[in-house]
Every structure is written in structure tokens, then in C-alpha cells.
Amino acid sequence: MLRARAALAPFTNAGVAAVILRAFLGGTMLYAGLDKVILDPRFLQPDGVGSIGATLRLFVTAGGPLAPLVSAVAVGQPVLIGTVIAGTQLLIGALLLSGSWVRLGALLGAAISLALVLTASWGVTPYFYGNDLPYLVAFLALAALGDGGMVRVGAPARRGYDPARRAALVTGGGALLALLALVTLDRSRLAGLLAQNGGSDPTTSPSASASASEAPAASATPGSDEDGEKDDDDDDDDENDGGAKSPKPSESASGGGGGGGGGTSGAVIKGADALSPGQALNFSAGGTAAVLLKDGGTYRAFERTCTHQGVNVDWQSGNGSFYCAEHGARFSAAGDAIVGPARTALRPITVSVAADGSVSYTR
């Protein structure tokens, strides 16, 4: 027992703890900044899926304490705000990894994390599912610790064997390797890189596979059903979701409009022809909880299962996205994951519109 304590003694000091936090938080901030500036060309755009503009608008609709400030200051100049965020993250990464002005870098990181807690993560319940709160606490802890007195760029090299310094190098290097492994195992990023290099991963382009069919304008009448608010139940079969309790085969439905198998009959989605643009209808697709959205003049259907942990999502017409109340994930009208923790698109369902305006799905 005494021998084990003696072996672990170099690891049990504030300097080693500071180096571990510096390695992980600094590496994470460096990666986050590079991701925004280089790896993800969608981010520094005013509009579109994954853009800083769309993200800021979601922050406003999330209704956190900082939503009015984001609306007044940030929404009107999204590219500038995105550039400032990315630049600040790169600066934080450089300060923490180099060991220079560590407390300043930690306080800047805490400020970013606090802003995200009060916007993006505000609606996440229970609180410990939020991604930003642990970062806030870790940055505050590092601000209290400082650089730890070791592993600083430009500091005079110490001579001789120093157990604490060796422990800091080992643990800090381990934290960086763990972070590198997490980045490497980022499946959605690898899939995106493969797609850019000519690969074809169907999960990275749900819009191409999601069926969309033009609806006759005459068939779009004001619907009496609410558009996917939380008043519907969360049962997988959605038996009580207005008008969609028992889909049955339609003799007039054809598969041509929505990519369904050329003339093969589908199952009619009751109440679909009453949807107005921007409204959605929950229904049961052969026992699978599903949702039909009228996106302008186009119908789109998806399984309601959130691709993070399987909880049903709901359509929120106010911000034009599908929302998972469990962990705060959001998906665009095309099914793309736009706010984590979900990274994979909603699974599409093929739909088609018949000449009489009825909408059918095909599985």
C-alpha cells in the first residue's frame, strides 16, 4: 500500500491537474477553431444548414436568457460573430497549450461556455445532459489552477529528474492522445471527408434520399391539427395523433411522385391533404412513429426517432426544425442534424401525392 502511494505521489499535485486540463481544453479549443475556419465550409455562412446564421437563429428561438442579446447584436452580422468565435477559440487553444497567459485563456473559454449554457444548452433537461456546463466548470477550475508551473513554452529547461514534471508530461500527453482518438472516431466527419473524396455514404446526404413530392396547390387547405407540438403523445405507434391512427392502402396513390416504386400502391396518410405549408402531422408508418411535413409545396416524411438515443422528435413550426426534448438535438426540415448531440440525419420515408391530393407513404 505504501509503495503504491509512493508511485502515485507525483501525480497528486496541482501542477499535474493543470496540465491535464490544459491539454484537453486547449486541444479541444484548437480543434473547434480549426473546424470552423477550415474543416467545415458551411459554418462561416449567413444561411444554410450548419451555418453560423442558422445556429444563431436557433439560439434565439431556444429562449435562453441571452436570446434577446443574440437577436439584437449577433443575428444581423452572423459571419462577423462566427469569425470572432473561431478566432477566440484558436487563441484559447494557443494560450492553454503553450502555457502562456493560461488564466486569461481559461476565463475566455469559460465566457464562451457560459454563453452556450445560456443559449444552446438552456433547454436541455436534466442539466447534466448539456455539453457546455462541464466545460464551464473545467475552465473555471483551470483559471484557479493557472499553468501548473510546468510544461510552458519558453520557460527555462529544468535539469535532472523531476517526478512531478514527468507525471505532467505523461498525463498531459495521454489527454492529447485521447482527444486525438475522439477526433479520429468522429464518424460524421470521416463520412463527410469520404463524401468529398468521391465516396457515397447515404447517411451524409439525407436530403437526396428523403422523398419529396410536389403537392397540388388546390389540395392544401388550412388544417385543424396542431403542427407537432408536445401535446401529442410519445408512444411509438402514435395512435392518438390526429387523423393518422390507421393508415390503409390507397387505391389512387401512385409511387411516381415521391420516388416510390413506380405505380406500386402505398398507404394513405389521413389528414395530410389538410396540412398548410409549415405544418406537420404525426402518423404511424406500419407501426413506426413517423412525421409528415409540408415544406412549402413539398411533402417530406421521416421516422420520428432521434438518431442520438431514440427519443421521438417533434416539429416546431416557430423555428422550422424538428426538436428532441431529451437532449436538445435539432434537425432541419430536410432531416439534417443541425444541433447536437445527434450527428446523423433522420431516417426518411418515401411519400407520393395522388391526383386527388391524397398523400401516401411506401416502406
TIDO-142049 format. One record per residue (C-alpha): residue number from 1; residue in one letter; x, y, z. Coordinates in steps of 0.05 Angstrom, whole numbers, plus 5000, padded with zeros to 4 digits. Example, Ala and Ser with C-alpha at 12.3 -4.5 7.8 and 13.67 -1.06 7.14 Angstrom:
<pt num="1" residuo="A" u="5246" v="4910" w="5156"/>
<pt num="2" residuo="S" u="5273" v="4979" w="5143"/>
! end
This chain:
<pt num="1" residuo="M" u="5000" v="5000" w="5000"/>
<pt num="2" residuo="L" u="5056" v="5048" w="5018"/>
<pt num="3" residuo="R" u="5093" v="5030" w="4954"/>
<pt num="4" residuo="A" u="5030" v="5045" w="4913"/>
<pt num="5" residuo="R" u="5022" v="5113" w="4947"/>
<pt num="6" residuo="A" u="5094" v="5130" w="4934"/>
<pt num="7" residuo="A" u="5086" v="5111" w="4860"/>
<pt num="8" residuo="L" u="5024" v="5155" w="4853"/>
<pt num="9" residuo="A" u="5052" v="5214" w="4893"/>
<pt num="10" residuo="P" u="5079" v="5251" w="4832"/>
<pt num="11" residuo="F" u="5010" v="5251" w="4800"/>
<pt num="12" residuo="T" u="4975" v="5281" w="4861"/>
<pt num="13" residuo="N" u="4993" v="5354" w="4856"/>
<pt num="14" residuo="A" u="4960" v="5416" w="4826"/>
<pt num="15" residuo="G" u="5012" v="5422" w="4771"/>
<pt num="16" residuo="V" u="4994" v="5355" w="4741"/>
<pt num="17" residuo="A" u="4919" v="5371" w="4745"/>
<pt num="18" residuo="A" u="4931" v="5438" w="4710"/>
<pt num="19" residuo="V" u="4970" v="5404" w="4653"/>
<pt num="20" residuo="I" u="4914" v="5353" w="4643"/>
<pt num="21" residuo="L" u="4862" v="5408" w="4637"/>
<pt num="22" residuo="R" u="4907" v="5450" w="4592"/>
<pt num="23" residuo="A" u="4919" v="5391" w="4545"/>
<pt num="24" residuo="F" u="4846" v="5372" w="4538"/>
<pt num="25" residuo="L" u="4814" v="5441" w="4538"/>
<pt num="26" residuo="G" u="4868" v="5473" w="4496"/>
<pt num="27" residuo="G" u="4868" v="5416" w="4445"/>
<pt num="28" residuo="T" u="4792" v="5419" w="4442"/>
<pt num="29" residuo="M" u="4790" v="5494" w="4431"/>
<pt num="30" residuo="L" u="4844" v="5489" w="4377"/>
<pt num="31" residuo="Y" u="4805" v="5435" w="4341"/>
<pt num="32" residuo="A" u="4740" v="5474" w="4348"/>
<pt num="33" residuo="G" u="4771" v="5536" w="4318"/>
<pt num="34" residuo="L" u="4803" v="5498" w="4260"/>
<pt num="35" residuo="D" u="4737" v="5463" w="4248"/>
<pt num="36" residuo="K" u="4701" v="5529" w="4239"/>
<pt num="37" residuo="V" u="4754" v="5562" w="4196"/>
<pt num="38" residuo="I" u="4779" v="5504" w="4153"/>
<pt num="39" residuo="L" u="4745" v="5437" w="4161"/>
<pt num="40" residuo="D" u="4672" v="5458" w="4156"/>
<pt num="41" residuo="P" u="4659" v="5507" w="4098"/>
<pt num="42" residuo="R" u="4586" v="5513" w="4119"/>
<pt num="43" residuo="F" u="4599" v="5547" w="4185"/>
<pt num="44" residuo="L" u="4620" v="5618" w="4164"/>
<pt num="45" residuo="Q" u="4558" v="5628" w="4121"/>
<pt num="46" residuo="P" u="4498" v="5672" w="4137"/>
<pt num="47" residuo="D" u="4447" v="5619" w="4119"/>
<pt num="48" residuo="G" u="4440" v="5545" w="4107"/>
<pt num="49" residuo="V" u="4445" v="5480" w="4146"/>
<pt num="50" residuo="G" u="4503" v="5482" w="4195"/>
<pt num="51" residuo="S" u="4517" v="5556" w="4184"/>
<pt num="52" residuo="I" u="4530" v="5606" w="4239"/>
<pt num="53" residuo="G" u="4470" v="5645" w="4216"/>
<pt num="54" residuo="A" u="4423" v="5586" w="4226"/>
<pt num="55" residuo="T" u="4456" v="5569" w="4293"/>
<pt num="56" residuo="L" u="4446" v="5640" w="4320"/>
<pt num="57" residuo="R" u="4373" v="5640" w="4299"/>
<pt num="58" residuo="L" u="4363" v="5574" w="4336"/>
<pt num="59" residuo="F" u="4396" v="5605" w="4397"/>
<pt num="60" residuo="V" u="4342" v="5659" w="4395"/>
<pt num="61" residuo="T" u="4284" v="5611" w="4387"/>
<pt num="62" residuo="A" u="4312" v="5567" w="4443"/>
<pt num="63" residuo="G" u="4291" v="5622" w="4490"/>
<pt num="64" residuo="G" u="4351" v="5625" w="4537"/>
<pt num="65" residuo="P" u="4368" v="5686" w="4580"/>
<pt num="66" residuo="L" u="4415" v="5712" w="4526"/>
<pt num="67" residuo="A" u="4365" v="5704" w="4469"/>
<pt num="68" residuo="P" u="4347" v="5779" w="4466"/>
<pt num="69" residuo="L" u="4421" v="5798" w="4464"/>
<pt num="70" residuo="V" u="4436" v="5748" w="4409"/>
<pt num="71" residuo="S" u="4376" v="5774" w="4370"/>
<pt num="72" residuo="A" u="4397" v="5846" w="4378"/>
<pt num="73" residuo="V" u="4472" v="5840" w="4367"/>
<pt num="74" residuo="A" u="4491" v="5775" w="4333"/>
<pt num="75" residuo="V" u="4435" v="5754" w="4285"/>
<pt num="76" residuo="G" u="4446" v="5814" w="4239"/>
<pt num="77" residuo="Q" u="4520" v="5801" w="4229"/>
<pt num="78" residuo="P" u="4529" v="5725" w="4234"/>
<pt num="79" residuo="V" u="4594" v="5719" w="4194"/>
<pt num="80" residuo="L" u="4630" v="5770" w="4238"/>
<pt num="81" residuo="I" u="4605" v="5736" w="4301"/>
<pt num="82" residuo="G" u="4626" v="5667" w="4275"/>
<pt num="83" residuo="T" u="4695" v="5694" w="4257"/>
<pt num="84" residuo="V" u="4703" v="5724" w="4327"/>
<pt num="85" residuo="I" u="4683" v="5658" w="4359"/>
<pt num="86" residuo="A" u="4730" v="5617" w="4316"/>
<pt num="87" residuo="G" u="4788" v="5666" w="4327"/>
<pt num="88" residuo="T" u="4776" v="5666" w="4402"/>
<pt num="89" residuo="Q" u="4776" v="5590" w="4405"/>
<pt num="90" residuo="L" u="4842" v="5588" w="4367"/>
<pt num="91" residuo="L" u="4872" v="5639" w="4415"/>
<pt num="92" residuo="I" u="4848" v="5599" w="4475"/>
<pt num="93" residuo="G" u="4879" v="5536" w="4447"/>
<pt num="94" residuo="A" u="4945" v="5571" w="4435"/>
<pt num="95" residuo="L" u="4947" v="5602" w="4505"/>
<pt num="96" residuo="L" u="4930" v="5537" w="4542"/>
<pt num="97" residuo="L" u="4975" v="5491" w="4502"/>
<pt num="98" residuo="S" u="5035" v="5538" w="4505"/>
<pt num="99" residuo="G" u="5026" v="5554" w="4579"/>
<pt num="100" residuo="S" u="5026" v="5629" w="4567"/>
<pt num="101" residuo="W" u="4971" v="5671" w="4600"/>
<pt num="102" residuo="V" u="4934" v="5607" w="4619"/>
<pt num="103" residuo="R" u="4886" v="5642" w="4667"/>
<pt num="104" residuo="L" u="4865" v="5691" w="4612"/>
<pt num="105" residuo="G" u="4854" v="5634" w="4563"/>
<pt num="106" residuo="A" u="4814" v="5596" w="4615"/>
<pt num="107" residuo="L" u="4769" v="5656" w="4630"/>
<pt num="108" residuo="L" u="4757" v="5667" w="4556"/>
<pt num="109" residuo="G" u="4738" v="5593" w="4550"/>
<pt num="110" residuo="A" u="4692" v="5600" w="4610"/>
<pt num="111" residuo="A" u="4658" v="5660" w="4578"/>
<pt num="112" residuo="I" u="4644" v="5621" w="4513"/>
<pt num="113" residuo="S" u="4618" v="5562" w="4553"/>
<pt num="114" residuo="L" u="4574" v="5606" w="4596"/>
<pt num="115" residuo="A" u="4544" v="5638" w="4533"/>
<pt num="116" residuo="L" u="4528" v="5569" w="4505"/>
<pt num="117" residuo="V" u="4498" v="5547" w="4571"/>
<pt num="118" residuo="L" u="4451" v="5607" w="4569"/>
<pt num="119" residuo="T" u="4432" v="5595" w="4496"/>
<pt num="120" residuo="A" u="4443" v="5527" w="4463"/>
<pt num="121" residuo="S" u="4440" v="5485" w="4526"/>
<pt num="122" residuo="W" u="4388" v="5525" w="4563"/>
<pt num="123" residuo="G" u="4330" v="5478" w="4546"/>
<pt num="124" residuo="V" u="4368" v="5413" w="4559"/>
<pt num="125" residuo="T" u="4338" v="5373" w="4617"/>
<pt num="126" residuo="P" u="4363" v="5345" w="4662"/>
<pt num="127" residuo="Y" u="4421" v="5394" w="4663"/>
<pt num="128" residuo="F" u="4475" v="5341" w="4664"/>
<pt num="129" residuo="Y" u="4459" v="5322" w="4592"/>
<pt num="130" residuo="G" u="4483" v="5390" w="4570"/>
<pt num="131" residuo="N" u="4551" v="5391" w="4536"/>
<pt num="132" residuo="D" u="4571" v="5461" w="4555"/>
<pt num="133" residuo="L" u="4563" v="5462" w="4631"/>
<pt num="134" residuo="P" u="4622" v="5413" w="4644"/>
<pt num="135" residuo="Y" u="4666" v="5456" w="4600"/>
<pt num="136" residuo="L" u="4647" v="5518" w="4640"/>
<pt num="137" residuo="V" u="4666" v="5483" w="4706"/>
<pt num="138" residuo="A" u="4731" v="5456" w="4677"/>
<pt num="139" residuo="F" u="4752" v="5525" w="4651"/>
<pt num="140" residuo="L" u="4737" v="5556" w="4719"/>
<pt num="141" residuo="A" u="4778" v="5503" w="4753"/>
<pt num="142" residuo="L" u="4836" v="5516" w="4706"/>
<pt num="143" residuo="A" u="4830" v="5591" w="4718"/>
<pt num="144" residuo="A" u="4840" v="5576" w="4792"/>
<pt num="145" residuo="L" u="4900" v="5530" w="4780"/>
<pt num="146" residuo="G" u="4937" v="5570" w="4728"/>
<pt num="147" residuo="D" u="4992" v="5539" w="4686"/>
<pt num="148" residuo="G" u="5014" v="5490" w="4740"/>
<pt num="149" residuo="G" u="5086" v="5514" w="4738"/>
<pt num="150" residuo="M" u="5108" v="5465" w="4685"/>
<pt num="151" residuo="V" u="5105" v="5448" w="4610"/>
<pt num="152" residuo="R" u="5110" v="5521" w="4589"/>
<pt num="153" residuo="V" u="5137" v="5542" w="4521"/>
<pt num="154" residuo="G" u="5199" v="5587" w="4531"/>
<pt num="155" residuo="A" u="5208" v="5570" w="4604"/>
<pt num="156" residuo="P" u="5279" v="5552" w="4626"/>
<pt num="157" residuo="A" u="5291" v="5477" w="4620"/>
<pt num="158" residuo="R" u="5299" v="5442" w="4686"/>
<pt num="159" residuo="R" u="5357" v="5396" w="4696"/>
<pt num="160" residuo="G" u="5354" v="5330" w="4730"/>
<pt num="161" residuo="Y" u="5298" v="5282" w="4743"/>
<pt num="162" residuo="D" u="5232" v="5314" w="4766"/>
<pt num="163" residuo="P" u="5177" v="5263" w="4782"/>
<pt num="164" residuo="A" u="5122" v="5315" w="4781"/>
<pt num="165" residuo="R" u="5145" v="5342" w="4713"/>
<pt num="166" residuo="R" u="5147" v="5271" w="4685"/>
<pt num="167" residuo="A" u="5077" v="5257" w="4712"/>
<pt num="168" residuo="A" u="5051" v="5321" w="4680"/>
<pt num="169" residuo="L" u="5082" v="5302" w="4612"/>
<pt num="170" residuo="V" u="5053" v="5232" w="4615"/>
<pt num="171" residuo="T" u="4983" v="5252" w="4636"/>
<pt num="172" residuo="G" u="4981" v="5313" w="4590"/>
<pt num="173" residuo="G" u="5005" v="5271" w="4532"/>
<pt num="174" residuo="G" u="4952" v="5219" w="4549"/>
<pt num="175" residuo="A" u="4898" v="5273" w="4548"/>
<pt num="176" residuo="L" u="4921" v="5296" w="4479"/>
<pt num="177" residuo="L" u="4922" v="5225" w="4453"/>
<pt num="178" residuo="A" u="4852" v="5213" w="4480"/>
<pt num="179" residuo="L" u="4829" v="5277" w="4446"/>
<pt num="180" residuo="L" u="4861" v="5255" w="4380"/>
<pt num="181" residuo="A" u="4825" v="5188" w="4386"/>
<pt num="182" residuo="L" u="4759" v="5224" w="4396"/>
<pt num="183" residuo="V" u="4771" v="5267" w="4335"/>
<pt num="184" residuo="T" u="4791" v="5206" w="4293"/>
<pt num="185" residuo="L" u="4729" v="5169" w="4315"/>
<pt num="186" residuo="D" u="4684" v="5226" w="4295"/>
<pt num="187" residuo="R" u="4644" v="5184" w="4247"/>
<pt num="188" residuo="S" u="4605" v="5241" w="4216"/>
<pt num="189" residuo="R" u="4668" v="5280" w="4200"/>
<pt num="190" residuo="L" u="4701" v="5218" w="4169"/>
<pt num="191" residuo="A" u="4638" v="5205" w="4128"/>
<pt num="192" residuo="G" u="4638" v="5277" w="4104"/>
<pt num="193" residuo="L" u="4711" v="5272" w="4083"/>
<pt num="194" residuo="L" u="4696" v="5207" w="4046"/>
<pt num="195" residuo="A" u="4638" v="5240" w="4010"/>
<pt num="196" residuo="Q" u="4682" v="5299" w="3989"/>
<pt num="197" residuo="N" u="4733" v="5250" w="3961"/>
<pt num="198" residuo="G" u="4681" v="5215" w="3918"/>
<pt num="199" residuo="G" u="4651" v="5166" w="3967"/>
<pt num="200" residuo="S" u="4577" v="5158" w="3974"/>
<pt num="201" residuo="D" u="4554" v="5150" w="4045"/>
<pt num="202" residuo="P" u="4478" v="5154" w="4046"/>
<pt num="203" residuo="T" u="4476" v="5179" w="4117"/>
<pt num="204" residuo="T" u="4513" v="5243" w="4099"/>
<pt num="205" residuo="S" u="4462" v="5267" w="4048"/>
<pt num="206" residuo="P" u="4393" v="5253" w="4074"/>
<pt num="207" residuo="S" u="4362" v="5307" w="4031"/>
<pt num="208" residuo="A" u="4379" v="5267" w="3969"/>
<pt num="209" residuo="S" u="4346" v="5204" w="3995"/>
<pt num="210" residuo="A" u="4288" v="5236" w="4030"/>
<pt num="211" residuo="S" u="4227" v="5233" w="3985"/>
<pt num="212" residuo="A" u="4197" v="5298" w="3966"/>
<pt num="213" residuo="S" u="4137" v="5308" w="3921"/>
<pt num="214" residuo="E" u="4102" v="5370" w="3897"/>
<pt num="215" residuo="A" u="4033" v="5377" w="3925"/>
<pt num="216" residuo="P" u="3976" v="5405" w="3883"/>
<pt num="217" residuo="A" u="3961" v="5475" w="3908"/>
<pt num="218" residuo="A" u="3886" v="5463" w="3907"/>
<pt num="219" residuo="S" u="3892" v="5408" w="3959"/>
<pt num="220" residuo="A" u="3927" v="5450" w="4011"/>
<pt num="221" residuo="T" u="3873" v="5472" w="4059"/>
<pt num="222" residuo="P" u="3880" v="5500" w="4129"/>
<pt num="223" residuo="G" u="3889" v="5442" w="4177"/>
<pt num="224" residuo="S" u="3856" v="5436" w="4244"/>
<pt num="225" residuo="D" u="3912" v="5395" w="4274"/>
<pt num="226" residuo="E" u="3969" v="5426" w="4312"/>
<pt num="227" residuo="D" u="4037" v="5421" w="4279"/>
<pt num="228" residuo="G" u="4078" v="5374" w="4321"/>
<pt num="229" residuo="E" u="4076" v="5408" w="4389"/>
<pt num="230" residuo="K" u="4085" v="5368" w="4453"/>
<pt num="231" residuo="D" u="4010" v="5357" w="4461"/>
<pt num="232" residuo="D" u="4016" v="5293" w="4421"/>
<pt num="233" residuo="D" u="4036" v="5231" w="4458"/>
<pt num="234" residuo="D" u="4104" v="5200" w="4452"/>
<pt num="235" residuo="D" u="4081" v="5129" w="4441"/>
<pt num="236" residuo="D" u="4116" v="5097" w="4383"/>
<pt num="237" residuo="D" u="4051" v="5078" w="4349"/>
<pt num="238" residuo="D" u="4023" v="5149" w="4357"/>
<pt num="239" residuo="E" u="3952" v="5122" w="4357"/>
<pt num="240" residuo="N" u="3924" v="5188" w="4382"/>
<pt num="241" residuo="D" u="3959" v="5234" w="4333"/>
<pt num="242" residuo="G" u="3903" v="5269" w="4298"/>
<pt num="243" residuo="G" u="3874" v="5232" w="4238"/>
<pt num="244" residuo="A" u="3933" v="5185" w="4227"/>
<pt num="245" residuo="K" u="3912" v="5127" w="4270"/>
<pt num="246" residuo="S" u="3901" v="5074" w="4219"/>
<pt num="247" residuo="P" u="3936" v="5085" w="4152"/>
<pt num="248" residuo="K" u="3907" v="5039" w="4100"/>
<pt num="249" residuo="P" u="3922" v="5024" w="4027"/>
<pt num="250" residuo="S" u="3900" v="5076" w="3977"/>
<pt num="251" residuo="E" u="3875" v="5054" w="3910"/>
<pt num="252" residuo="S" u="3891" v="5121" w="3879"/>
<pt num="253" residuo="A" u="3961" v="5130" w="3907"/>
<pt num="254" residuo="S" u="4019" v="5122" w="3860"/>
<pt num="255" residuo="G" u="4092" v="5115" w="3874"/>
<pt num="256" residuo="G" u="4117" v="5160" w="3819"/>
<pt num="257" residuo="G" u="4112" v="5227" w="3854"/>
<pt num="258" residuo="G" u="4156" v="5212" w="3914"/>
<pt num="259" residuo="G" u="4204" v="5161" w="3887"/>
<pt num="260" residuo="G" u="4162" v="5101" w="3909"/>
<pt num="261" residuo="G" u="4165" v="5041" w="3866"/>
<pt num="262" residuo="G" u="4133" v="5064" w="3801"/>
<pt num="263" residuo="G" u="4058" v="5052" w="3807"/>
<pt num="264" residuo="T" u="4060" v="5010" w="3869"/>
<pt num="265" residuo="S" u="4004" v="5028" w="3917"/>
<pt num="266" residuo="G" u="4022" v="5057" w="3985"/>
<pt num="267" residuo="A" u="3985" v="5071" w="4049"/>
<pt num="268" residuo="V" u="3946" v="5136" w="4054"/>
<pt num="269" residuo="I" u="3965" v="5185" w="4108"/>
<pt num="270" residuo="K" u="3898" v="5211" w="4134"/>
<pt num="271" residuo="G" u="3894" v="5285" w="4144"/>
<pt num="272" residuo="A" u="3955" v="5300" w="4101"/>
<pt num="273" residuo="D" u="3916" v="5338" w="4049"/>
<pt num="274" residuo="A" u="3893" v="5387" w="4102"/>
<pt num="275" residuo="L" u="3963" v="5409" w="4121"/>
<pt num="276" residuo="S" u="3984" v="5480" w="4107"/>
<pt num="277" residuo="P" u="4056" v="5498" w="4089"/>
<pt num="278" residuo="G" u="4099" v="5494" w="4151"/>
<pt num="279" residuo="Q" u="4053" v="5445" w="4187"/>
<pt num="280" residuo="A" u="4069" v="5373" w="4205"/>
<pt num="281" residuo="L" u="4027" v="5311" w="4222"/>
<pt num="282" residuo="N" u="4049" v="5252" w="4264"/>
<pt num="283" residuo="F" u="4027" v="5185" w="4238"/>
<pt num="284" residuo="S" u="4043" v="5111" w="4244"/>
<pt num="285" residuo="A" u="4083" v="5082" w="4185"/>
<pt num="286" residuo="G" u="4069" v="5008" w="4193"/>
<pt num="287" residuo="G" u="4077" v="5012" w="4268"/>
<pt num="288" residuo="T" u="4136" v="5061" w="4266"/>
<pt num="289" residuo="A" u="4127" v="5131" w="4294"/>
<pt num="290" residuo="A" u="4133" v="5178" w="4236"/>
<pt num="291" residuo="V" u="4121" v="5251" w="4217"/>
<pt num="292" residuo="L" u="4097" v="5282" w="4152"/>
<pt num="293" residuo="L" u="4118" v="5354" w="4138"/>
<pt num="294" residuo="K" u="4091" v="5401" w="4086"/>
<pt num="295" residuo="D" u="4153" v="5442" w="4069"/>
<pt num="296" residuo="G" u="4127" v="5496" w="4022"/>
<pt num="297" residuo="G" u="4094" v="5456" w="3966"/>
<pt num="298" residuo="T" u="4134" v="5394" w="3982"/>
<pt num="299" residuo="Y" u="4117" v="5336" w="4027"/>
<pt num="300" residuo="R" u="4173" v="5302" w="4067"/>
<pt num="301" residuo="A" u="4165" v="5244" w="4115"/>
<pt num="302" residuo="F" u="4214" v="5217" w="4167"/>
<pt num="303" residuo="E" u="4216" v="5168" w="4224"/>
<pt num="304" residuo="R" u="4208" v="5209" w="4288"/>
<pt num="305" residuo="T" u="4265" v="5172" w="4323"/>
<pt num="306" residuo="C" u="4321" v="5219" w="4343"/>
<pt num="307" residuo="T" u="4386" v="5189" w="4318"/>
<pt num="308" residuo="H" u="4421" v="5204" w="4384"/>
<pt num="309" residuo="Q" u="4385" v="5160" w="4433"/>
<pt num="310" residuo="G" u="4319" v="5142" w="4400"/>
<pt num="311" residuo="V" u="4270" v="5191" w="4432"/>
<pt num="312" residuo="N" u="4215" v="5217" w="4388"/>
<pt num="313" residuo="V" u="4226" v="5286" w="4357"/>
<pt num="314" residuo="D" u="4172" v="5339" w="4347"/>
<pt num="315" residuo="W" u="4164" v="5391" w="4292"/>
<pt num="316" residuo="Q" u="4167" v="5463" w="4316"/>
<pt num="317" residuo="S" u="4139" v="5509" w="4264"/>
<pt num="318" residuo="G" u="4164" v="5571" w="4301"/>
<pt num="319" residuo="N" u="4236" v="5557" w="4283"/>
<pt num="320" residuo="G" u="4226" v="5508" w="4226"/>
<pt num="321" residuo="S" u="4261" v="5449" w="4255"/>
<pt num="322" residuo="F" u="4250" v="5381" w="4288"/>
<pt num="323" residuo="Y" u="4267" v="5382" w="4362"/>
<pt num="324" residuo="C" u="4286" v="5327" w="4411"/>
<pt num="325" residuo="A" u="4267" v="5349" w="4481"/>
<pt num="326" residuo="E" u="4310" v="5295" w="4514"/>
<pt num="327" residuo="H" u="4379" v="5325" w="4498"/>
<pt num="328" residuo="G" u="4364" v="5386" w="4455"/>
<pt num="329" residuo="A" u="4381" v="5358" w="4386"/>
<pt num="330" residuo="R" u="4351" v="5393" w="4325"/>
<pt num="331" residuo="F" u="4341" v="5372" w="4254"/>
<pt num="332" residuo="S" u="4325" v="5415" w="4193"/>
<pt num="333" residuo="A" u="4262" v="5409" w="4150"/>
<pt num="334" residuo="A" u="4304" v="5364" w="4104"/>
<pt num="335" residuo="G" u="4321" v="5318" w="4163"/>
<pt num="336" residuo="D" u="4394" v="5340" w="4171"/>
<pt num="337" residuo="A" u="4424" v="5343" w="4241"/>
<pt num="338" residuo="I" u="4438" v="5416" w="4254"/>
<pt num="339" residuo="V" u="4447" v="5418" w="4331"/>
<pt num="340" residuo="G" u="4479" v="5363" w="4371"/>
<pt num="341" residuo="P" u="4486" v="5316" w="4405"/>
<pt num="342" residuo="A" u="4454" v="5280" w="4345"/>
<pt num="343" residuo="R" u="4501" v="5277" w="4286"/>
<pt num="344" residuo="T" u="4462" v="5233" w="4238"/>
<pt num="345" residuo="A" u="4402" v="5253" w="4197"/>
<pt num="346" residuo="L" u="4331" v="5230" w="4210"/>
<pt num="347" residuo="R" u="4312" v="5167" w="4170"/>
<pt num="348" residuo="P" u="4269" v="5187" w="4110"/>
<pt num="349" residuo="I" u="4204" v="5154" w="4088"/>
<pt num="350" residuo="T" u="4182" v="5154" w="4015"/>
<pt num="351" residuo="V" u="4118" v="5193" w="4002"/>
<pt num="352" residuo="S" u="4077" v="5207" w="3940"/>
<pt num="353" residuo="V" u="4018" v="5251" w="3921"/>
<pt num="354" residuo="A" u="3960" v="5223" w="3880"/>
<pt num="355" residuo="A" u="3918" v="5262" w="3830"/>
<pt num="356" residuo="D" u="3863" v="5271" w="3882"/>
<pt num="357" residuo="G" u="3912" v="5304" w="3930"/>
<pt num="358" residuo="S" u="3918" v="5245" w="3978"/>
<pt num="359" residuo="V" u="3988" v="5231" w="4006"/>
<pt num="360" residuo="S" u="4014" v="5161" w="4014"/>
<pt num="361" residuo="Y" u="4077" v="5130" w="4043"/>
<pt num="362" residuo="T" u="4115" v="5069" w="4018"/>
<pt num="363" residuo="R" u="4160" v="5027" w="4062"/>
! end
